[in-house]
Amino acid sequence: MPAEPAAAPPTTPVPLSALLARADLGLVHLAGPPDAAVHGVHASEMADPYPYLLGGELLLTAGVQLTDPERYAARVAEAGAAALGFGVTPVYDTVPAELVAACERHGLPLVEVPPPTPFTAIARAVWGLLTEARHHELRRVARAQQALASAAARPDPVPAVLHQLATRLGGWAALLDPEGAVVRSAGPEPSERARAALRHLAAVVSAGVGPEPGRPGAPPASAPPTSASDTSGGAQLAVYALAGARGLALGTVTERREGGDHTIAGAASVLLSLLTAERPDAGRTAQSAALVRLLLGADPAEVAPLLGEAPWTVVHARGEGAPPDLGSPLVEAGDGHARVLVPGGQDVGPHPGWTLGASAPVAAGELAAADAQAARALRRAEAARSPLVRHRTGGYASLVDPEEAAAYARALLAPLAEPLLTTLRTWLSLHGSWDRTAVALGVHRNTVRQRLARCAALLDADLDDMDVRTELWLALRSAPGRAEAHSGQCE
């Protein structure tokens, strides 16, 4: 038994009818449904193209090795091809009647490619239409996300978000409890069969186990069960777990599934997670409201009083296991990396199993700069194999007039451009260590050596001289434009 063909790729398809409507191609529909979904195009003169098809292609052939039309059509259909395009001449003057009949029997769309139309013209048309479809889908997703965000800001946000989701997907959207019972819903009611299948998916996601092997649309066994999808009676079903929402889940039922539907439903699940999360106290309620307002584009200074006391410290961390407990619920974690927003000037200390980089305490309007400080501090901590590195500002350089220092730095560093500037600064900050600089920049140590040799030549300076190093370090901290991007010292 041959292996099952792969499903059609997860791209936005174009209907075969769009190609048939192109007068410049002159394609003629001979058999099968004319509205097949085309995900790509492939030309092959193999006697059996099955092993070379991924599914969803418009397969183009001139029939060079066509000896058994019945078997050929069966294999192409079995491989999941969207349609077959048969070019007349130079092998055949017309499409063989046996092939037309075989394609009709197997439900495989068949089109005739006239002699003046090269296969490359069809391929170009397919990729052009796919690009247009992709751009259309991206615009659709962007508009849907904006509508969902606006709905989340309304006085009664949960039903507003569900209504927008149902409208954008053209189906039914519901908030489900762990047993699959409907808490809130919007859109046309689905069949009882679809609701039963949806309850099963909700139980699968709530229980934290993957669907049974072989269920259509089930994610791989290694995937976390944060979502699951299925089909029932022709309907498309999907369930998304809502983080921190007492086991609630988002369920959708639609007649068909478009390429961007998963992204749209994912955005809705994030908003609903925030809106339905458990709120043990008034402070957490205020923080959730602040996070939603930030998501909707509010100014950080406007929502800062709801999050906690200023000043703020941003911490970047990398490690394994549970995120570091720094006494703040404002944590973003995933894939071994975490960012923590620590309010009130709380002290940040080392955390077992994690490497930390902490920013200087800042006001709410400077959080973006603090985030960059914490990221640089984390890179230095990893290079130095230190459990914690803090960003430090000020020092001796702050005694120099900034304008005079900037003018001097501009002249001194004029011969250098990126990546030489970044390499020089990192090397100086790591006390001239080639290996640690290579780790911090993610390049080979020989690359570091070559870049530093180039710096020395352009500056006509001896980088082994401590006075030269000190002068360059102060210049790098004072250079206009470069100061904002690279300034800051870590300890």
C-alpha positions as CSV (number, residue, x, y, z in Angstrom):
1,M,0.0,0.0,0.0
2,P,1.4,3.4,-0.9
3,A,1.8,6.0,1.8
4,E,-1.0,8.5,2.2
5,P,-0.2,11.7,0.3
6,A,0.5,14.8,2.3
7,A,-2.4,17.3,2.7
8,A,-2.5,20.4,0.6
9,P,0.0,23.0,1.8
10,P,-1.3,25.6,4.3
11,T,-1.3,28.4,1.7
12,T,-4.2,30.5,0.5
13,P,-5.3,28.7,-2.7
14,V,-6.8,30.1,-5.9
15,P,-9.8,28.5,-7.7
16,L,-9.2,26.6,-10.9
17,S,-12.0,28.7,-12.4
18,A,-9.7,31.8,-12.1
19,L,-7.3,30.2,-14.5
20,L,-10.0,29.1,-16.8
21,A,-11.2,32.7,-17.0
22,R,-7.8,33.9,-18.3
23,A,-8.3,34.5,-22.0
24,D,-4.5,34.7,-22.5
25,L,-4.1,31.1,-21.4
26,G,-6.9,29.6,-23.4
27,L,-7.4,26.7,-21.1
28,V,-10.4,24.4,-21.8
29,H,-12.2,22.5,-19.0
30,L,-12.8,18.9,-20.1
31,A,-13.7,16.9,-16.9
32,G,-14.2,17.1,-13.2
33,P,-15.3,20.0,-11.0
34,P,-14.1,23.4,-12.3
35,D,-13.8,25.0,-8.9
36,A,-10.9,23.0,-7.5
37,A,-8.5,24.8,-5.1
38,V,-5.0,25.2,-6.6
39,H,-2.1,25.6,-4.1
40,G,0.7,25.4,-6.6
41,V,1.8,24.1,-10.0
42,H,4.1,21.3,-11.1
43,A,5.2,19.9,-14.5
44,S,6.1,16.2,-14.9
45,E,6.5,13.7,-17.7
46,M,6.9,10.8,-15.3
47,A,4.8,7.7,-16.0
48,D,3.8,7.8,-12.3
49,P,4.1,11.3,-10.8
50,Y,2.5,10.2,-7.4
51,P,5.8,10.2,-5.4
52,Y,6.6,13.7,-6.5
53,L,3.3,15.4,-5.6
54,L,2.6,17.1,-2.2
55,G,-1.1,17.6,-2.8
56,G,-3.0,20.6,-4.1
57,E,-1.0,21.1,-7.3
58,L,-2.1,21.8,-10.9
59,L,-0.1,19.0,-12.6
60,L,1.0,19.8,-16.1
61,T,2.0,17.1,-18.6
62,A,2.2,16.5,-22.4
63,G,1.6,12.8,-21.9
64,V,5.1,11.7,-23.0
65,Q,4.9,8.5,-21.0
66,L,1.1,8.1,-20.9
67,T,0.4,4.4,-21.6
68,D,-2.5,3.7,-19.2
69,P,-4.9,6.7,-18.9
70,E,-7.0,4.9,-16.2
71,R,-4.1,4.2,-13.9
72,Y,-2.5,7.6,-14.5
73,A,-5.7,9.5,-13.6
74,A,-6.2,7.3,-10.5
75,R,-2.6,7.9,-9.3
76,V,-2.8,11.6,-9.8
77,A,-6.1,11.8,-7.9
78,E,-4.8,9.6,-5.2
79,A,-1.8,11.9,-4.7
80,G,-4.2,14.7,-4.0
81,A,-3.5,16.9,-7.0
82,A,-5.9,19.7,-7.5
83,A,-6.2,19.3,-11.3
84,L,-4.5,17.9,-14.4
85,G,-3.5,20.2,-17.3
86,F,-2.8,18.2,-20.5
87,G,-0.8,20.0,-23.2
88,V,-1.7,19.0,-26.8
89,T,1.3,18.7,-29.2
90,P,4.0,17.6,-29.7
91,V,2.9,14.1,-28.5
92,Y,-0.9,14.3,-28.9
93,D,-3.1,16.4,-31.2
94,T,-6.0,16.2,-28.8
95,V,-6.5,15.1,-25.3
96,P,-7.1,11.3,-25.3
97,A,-10.7,10.4,-24.8
98,E,-9.7,7.6,-22.4
99,L,-8.0,10.1,-20.1
100,V,-11.0,12.4,-20.2
101,A,-13.3,9.6,-19.1
102,A,-10.9,8.4,-16.4
103,C,-10.6,11.9,-14.9
104,E,-14.3,12.2,-14.8
105,R,-14.6,8.9,-13.0
106,H,-12.0,9.8,-10.4
107,G,-13.4,13.4,-9.9
108,L,-10.1,14.8,-11.1
109,P,-10.4,18.2,-12.9
110,L,-8.9,18.1,-16.4
111,V,-8.1,21.0,-18.6
112,E,-6.7,21.2,-22.1
113,V,-3.6,23.4,-22.6
114,P,-3.6,24.7,-26.2
115,P,-0.4,24.6,-28.3
116,P,0.3,28.3,-28.1
117,T,0.4,28.3,-24.3
118,P,3.7,27.3,-22.7
119,F,3.6,25.6,-19.3
120,T,5.7,28.4,-17.9
121,A,2.9,30.9,-18.7
122,I,0.5,28.8,-16.7
123,A,3.0,28.6,-13.8
124,R,3.5,32.3,-13.9
125,A,-0.2,32.9,-13.8
126,V,-0.7,30.5,-10.9
127,W,2.0,32.1,-8.8
128,G,0.7,35.5,-9.6
129,L,-2.8,34.6,-8.5
130,L,-1.4,32.9,-5.4
131,T,0.4,36.1,-4.5
132,E,-2.7,38.2,-4.9
133,A,-4.7,35.8,-2.8
134,R,-2.0,35.9,-0.1
135,H,-2.1,39.7,0.0
136,H,-5.9,39.7,0.2
137,E,-5.7,37.2,3.1
138,L,-3.2,39.3,4.9
139,R,-5.4,42.4,4.6
140,R,-8.4,40.3,5.7
141,V,-6.5,39.1,8.8
142,A,-5.3,42.7,9.7
143,R,-8.8,44.1,9.4
144,A,-10.2,41.3,11.5
145,Q,-7.6,41.8,14.3
146,Q,-8.4,45.5,14.4
147,A,-12.1,44.8,14.7
148,L,-11.5,42.3,17.5
149,A,-9.3,44.7,19.4
150,S,-12.0,47.4,19.1
151,A,-14.6,44.9,20.3
152,A,-12.4,44.1,23.4
153,A,-12.6,47.8,24.4
154,R,-16.4,47.9,24.5
155,P,-18.3,47.9,27.8
156,D,-19.4,44.3,27.4
157,P,-16.3,42.9,25.6
158,V,-16.7,39.1,25.6
159,P,-19.9,39.0,23.6
160,A,-18.6,41.8,21.4
161,V,-15.4,39.8,20.6
162,L,-17.4,36.6,19.9
163,H,-19.8,38.5,17.6
164,Q,-16.8,40.0,15.6
165,L,-15.2,36.6,15.4
166,A,-18.3,34.9,14.1
167,T,-18.8,37.7,11.6
168,R,-15.2,37.5,10.3
169,L,-15.2,33.7,10.0
170,G,-18.7,33.5,8.7
171,G,-19.8,31.0,11.2
172,W,-20.5,30.3,14.9
173,A,-18.2,31.2,17.8
174,A,-18.7,30.2,21.4
175,L,-17.1,30.3,24.8
176,L,-17.1,26.8,26.2
177,D,-16.6,25.4,29.7
178,P,-14.4,22.4,30.4
179,E,-17.3,20.0,29.7
180,G,-18.0,21.7,26.3
181,A,-21.2,23.5,27.5
182,V,-21.8,26.9,25.9
183,V,-21.3,29.9,28.1
184,R,-21.7,32.6,25.5
185,S,-22.1,32.3,21.7
186,A,-22.6,34.4,18.5
187,G,-23.5,33.6,15.0
188,P,-25.9,31.0,13.4
189,E,-26.4,27.9,15.6
190,P,-24.6,24.7,14.2
191,S,-26.1,21.3,14.0
192,E,-26.3,19.0,17.1
193,R,-23.7,16.7,15.4
194,A,-21.3,19.6,15.1
195,R,-21.9,20.7,18.7
196,A,-21.3,17.1,20.0
197,A,-18.0,17.0,18.0
198,L,-17.1,20.4,19.5
199,R,-17.7,19.2,23.0
200,H,-15.3,16.3,22.4
201,L,-12.6,18.7,21.2
202,A,-13.2,21.0,24.2
203,A,-12.7,17.9,26.5
204,V,-9.5,17.0,24.6
205,V,-8.1,20.5,25.0
206,S,-9.2,20.8,28.6
207,A,-7.8,17.4,29.6
208,G,-4.4,18.3,28.2
209,V,-4.1,15.3,26.0
210,G,-3.8,15.0,22.3
211,P,-6.7,13.7,20.1
212,E,-6.8,10.1,19.2
213,P,-4.4,9.0,16.4
214,G,-5.9,9.3,13.0
215,R,-8.5,12.0,13.8
216,P,-8.7,14.4,10.9
217,G,-7.0,17.7,11.5
218,A,-5.4,16.5,14.8
219,P,-2.1,18.2,15.7
220,P,1.1,16.0,15.9
221,A,1.5,14.0,19.1
222,S,4.3,16.2,20.3
223,A,2.3,19.5,19.9
224,P,0.9,21.0,23.1
225,P,-2.9,20.6,23.2
226,T,-3.7,24.3,23.2
227,S,-5.9,23.8,20.2
228,A,-7.5,21.1,18.2
229,S,-9.5,20.9,14.9
230,D,-11.8,18.4,13.2
231,T,-14.5,18.1,10.6
232,S,-18.1,16.9,11.2
233,G,-20.8,16.6,8.6
234,G,-18.8,18.9,6.3
235,A,-18.4,21.6,9.0
236,Q,-15.0,22.8,10.1
237,L,-14.5,22.8,13.9
238,A,-11.8,24.2,16.0
239,V,-11.2,24.7,19.8
240,Y,-8.6,27.0,21.4
241,A,-7.7,26.9,25.1
242,L,-7.8,30.2,27.0
243,A,-4.8,30.6,29.3
244,G,-5.7,31.4,32.9
245,A,-9.5,31.4,32.2
246,R,-10.7,28.6,34.6
247,G,-10.5,25.9,31.9
248,L,-12.6,27.9,29.4
249,A,-12.1,27.4,25.6
250,L,-13.0,29.1,22.4
251,G,-14.9,27.0,19.9
252,T,-15.7,27.8,16.2
253,V,-17.8,26.1,13.6
254,T,-17.7,27.2,10.0
255,E,-18.7,25.8,6.6
256,R,-15.2,26.2,5.3
257,R,-11.8,27.2,6.6
258,E,-9.8,30.0,5.0
259,G,-6.0,30.4,5.2
260,G,-6.1,33.2,7.8
261,D,-8.9,31.8,10.0
262,H,-6.5,30.2,12.5
263,T,-4.7,33.5,12.9
264,I,-7.9,35.4,13.4
265,A,-9.2,32.9,15.9
266,G,-5.9,32.9,17.7
267,A,-6.0,36.7,18.1
268,A,-9.6,36.3,19.5
269,S,-8.4,33.6,22.0
270,V,-5.7,35.9,23.3
271,L,-8.1,38.7,23.9
272,L,-10.7,36.4,25.5
273,S,-7.9,34.9,27.7
274,L,-7.2,38.4,29.1
275,L,-10.9,39.2,29.4
276,T,-11.9,36.0,31.2
277,A,-8.8,35.3,33.3
278,E,-9.2,34.7,37.0
279,R,-8.9,37.9,39.0
280,P,-8.1,37.1,42.7
281,D,-7.9,40.7,43.8
282,A,-8.6,44.3,42.6
283,G,-4.9,44.8,41.9
284,R,-4.8,42.0,39.4
285,T,-8.0,43.2,37.8
286,A,-6.4,46.6,37.3
287,Q,-3.3,45.0,35.8
288,S,-5.4,42.9,33.4
289,A,-7.2,46.1,32.3
290,A,-3.9,47.9,31.8
291,L,-2.5,45.1,29.7
292,V,-5.6,45.1,27.5
293,R,-5.3,48.9,27.1
294,L,-1.7,48.5,26.2
295,L,-2.6,45.9,23.6
296,L,-5.0,48.4,22.1
297,G,-2.4,51.0,21.8
298,A,-2.6,53.1,25.0
299,D,0.4,55.2,26.0
300,P,2.5,53.4,28.7
301,A,2.4,56.4,30.9
302,E,-1.4,56.4,30.9
303,V,-1.7,52.8,32.2
304,A,1.4,52.8,34.4
305,P,-0.6,53.7,37.6
306,L,-2.8,50.6,37.1
307,L,0.2,48.2,36.8
308,G,2.0,49.2,40.0
309,E,4.4,51.6,41.5
310,A,7.2,53.3,39.5
311,P,10.1,53.2,38.8
312,W,10.2,50.1,36.7
313,T,12.9,47.5,36.1
314,V,12.8,45.3,33.0
315,V,14.5,41.9,33.3
316,H,15.4,39.5,30.5
317,A,16.1,35.9,31.5
318,R,17.1,32.7,29.8
319,G,17.0,29.2,31.4
320,E,14.9,26.1,31.9
321,G,11.9,25.3,34.0
322,A,9.4,27.7,35.6
323,P,10.0,31.4,34.9
324,P,12.0,33.2,37.6
325,D,9.9,34.4,40.5
326,L,10.9,38.1,40.9
327,G,7.8,39.1,42.9
328,S,5.9,40.4,39.9
329,P,2.9,38.9,38.0
330,L,3.9,40.8,34.8
331,V,5.8,38.0,33.1
332,E,6.1,37.0,29.5
333,A,7.7,33.5,29.1
334,G,8.2,30.9,26.4
335,D,10.9,28.7,24.8
336,G,13.3,29.2,27.6
337,H,13.2,33.0,27.6
338,A,11.3,35.3,29.9
339,R,10.8,39.0,30.3
340,V,9.6,40.4,33.6
341,L,8.4,43.9,34.4
342,V,9.3,44.6,38.1
343,P,7.5,47.6,39.6
344,G,8.3,49.7,42.6
345,G,12.1,49.6,42.4
346,Q,12.2,46.1,43.9
347,D,15.6,44.5,44.1
348,V,16.4,41.8,41.5
349,G,18.6,38.9,42.6
350,P,19.9,35.8,40.9
351,H,17.5,32.9,40.2
352,P,18.7,29.2,40.1
353,G,18.8,27.8,36.6
354,W,18.4,31.2,34.9
355,T,20.7,33.8,33.6
356,L,19.3,37.4,34.1
357,G,20.0,40.8,32.7
358,A,18.3,43.7,34.4
359,S,17.8,47.3,33.2
360,A,18.2,50.5,35.3
361,P,15.0,51.6,37.1
362,V,13.1,53.9,34.7
363,A,9.9,55.8,34.4
364,A,7.0,54.4,32.4
365,G,7.7,56.4,29.3
366,E,11.2,54.9,29.1
367,L,10.2,51.2,29.2
368,A,11.3,50.6,25.6
369,A,14.8,51.9,26.3
370,A,14.9,49.7,29.5
371,D,13.9,46.7,27.5
372,A,16.9,47.2,25.2
373,Q,19.1,47.7,28.3
374,A,17.9,44.4,29.8
375,A,18.5,42.6,26.5
376,R,22.1,43.9,26.3
377,A,22.7,43.0,30.0
378,L,21.5,39.4,29.3
379,R,23.9,39.0,26.4
380,R,26.8,40.2,28.6
381,A,25.7,37.9,31.4
382,E,25.7,34.9,29.0
383,A,29.1,35.9,27.6
384,A,30.6,36.3,31.0
385,R,28.8,33.2,32.4
386,S,27.4,35.3,35.2
387,P,24.0,34.6,36.8
388,L,23.0,38.3,36.8
389,V,24.2,41.5,35.1
390,R,22.7,44.9,35.8
391,H,22.7,47.8,33.5
392,R,24.7,50.8,34.9
393,T,24.5,54.4,33.8
394,G,26.6,57.5,34.6
395,G,30.2,57.4,35.8
396,Y,33.3,59.5,34.8
397,A,32.1,60.0,31.3
398,S,29.1,62.0,32.5
399,L,31.4,64.8,33.7
400,V,32.3,65.6,30.1
401,D,30.3,68.2,28.2
402,P,27.9,66.1,26.0
403,E,28.1,68.3,23.0
404,E,31.9,68.6,23.0
405,A,32.2,64.8,23.6
406,A,29.8,64.1,20.7
407,A,31.7,66.3,18.3
408,Y,35.0,64.7,19.2
409,A,33.5,61.2,19.0
410,R,32.0,62.0,15.6
411,A,35.4,62.9,14.2
412,L,37.3,60.1,15.8
413,L,34.9,57.3,14.8
414,A,34.1,58.7,11.3
415,P,36.1,56.0,9.5
416,L,34.1,53.1,11.1
417,A,30.7,51.8,10.0
418,E,28.6,48.8,11.1
419,P,29.4,46.0,12.0
420,L,32.8,47.4,12.9
421,L,31.4,49.8,15.5
422,T,29.4,47.1,17.3
423,T,32.3,44.7,17.2
424,L,34.7,47.3,18.6
425,R,32.3,48.3,21.4
426,T,31.6,44.7,22.4
427,W,35.3,43.7,22.4
428,L,36.2,46.7,24.5
429,S,33.3,46.0,27.0
430,L,34.6,42.4,27.4
431,H,38.2,43.5,28.1
432,G,39.6,42.5,24.7
433,S,38.4,38.8,24.9
434,W,38.1,37.4,21.4
435,D,36.1,34.3,22.5
436,R,33.6,36.2,24.7
437,T,33.1,38.8,22.0
438,A,32.4,36.0,19.4
439,V,29.8,34.5,21.8
440,A,28.1,37.9,22.4
441,L,27.9,38.7,18.7
442,G,27.1,35.2,17.5
443,V,30.1,35.1,15.1
444,H,33.3,33.1,14.8
445,R,36.3,34.4,16.7
446,N,38.3,34.8,13.5
447,T,35.6,37.2,12.3
448,V,36.1,39.2,15.4
449,R,39.9,39.3,14.8
450,Q,39.4,40.4,11.2
451,R,37.0,43.1,12.1
452,L,39.3,44.5,14.9
453,A,42.3,44.5,12.6
454,R,40.2,46.5,10.1
455,C,39.2,48.9,12.9
456,A,42.9,49.4,13.9
457,A,43.8,50.1,10.2
458,L,41.0,52.6,9.6
459,L,41.7,54.4,12.9
460,D,45.5,54.1,12.5
461,A,45.6,53.2,16.2
462,D,47.2,50.5,18.4
463,L,44.3,48.7,20.0
464,D,46.7,47.0,22.5
465,D,47.3,50.5,24.1
466,M,45.1,51.0,27.1
467,D,45.0,54.8,26.5
468,V,43.7,54.2,23.0
469,R,41.1,51.7,24.3
470,T,39.9,54.1,26.9
471,E,39.6,56.9,24.5
472,L,37.7,54.8,22.0
473,W,35.4,53.5,24.7
474,L,34.4,57.0,25.9
475,A,33.9,58.1,22.2
476,L,31.6,55.1,21.6
477,R,29.5,56.1,24.6
478,S,29.4,59.7,23.4
479,A,28.8,59.3,19.7
480,P,25.5,60.9,18.5
481,G,23.1,58.4,17.2
482,R,25.4,55.6,18.3
483,A,25.0,56.6,21.9
484,E,21.3,55.7,21.9
485,A,21.8,52.4,20.1
486,H,24.9,51.2,22.0
487,S,25.2,53.3,25.2
488,G,25.0,51.8,28.6
489,Q,27.5,49.9,30.7
490,C,26.8,46.6,32.5
491,E,28.5,45.4,35.6
